[in-house]
């Protein structure tokens, strides 16, 4: 069975749907709420406190931790992630992520098979 994994990163959390396109059915869903599930980042509403109410920042490591937690929960629930053939994602439409010169080195050192 070929499955598709859809990820949606919003201001408050990360959500996933596992879809079977052949049956047109949602196989499973899972979510992580940034404030409730990852309080160590200090982002109860998905953003860091700032004196200027018009400035909204979030720690990108929060998003990485949320993805790791989400996939861990899906695996622990027995969701057939080994049958995923495509991944689609959507993200915060009003956000920007700025990368520094260390980005490419970090990505080059990723180990896809590691836990």
HELIX and SHEET records of a PDB file:
HELIX    1   1 UNK A   34  UNK A   37  1                                   4    
HELIX    2   2 UNK A   39  UNK A   41  5                                   3    
HELIX    3   3 UNK A   60  UNK A   76  1                                  17    
HELIX    4   4 UNK A   81  UNK A   83  5                                   3    
HELIX    5   5 UNK A  103  UNK A  108  1                                   6    
SHEET    1   A 4 UNK A  25  UNK A  33  0                                        
SHEET    2   A 4 UNK A  13  UNK A  20 -1                                        
SHEET    3   A 4 UNK A   3  UNK A   9 -1                                        
SHEET    4   A 4 UNK A  84  UNK A  90  1                                        
END                                                                             
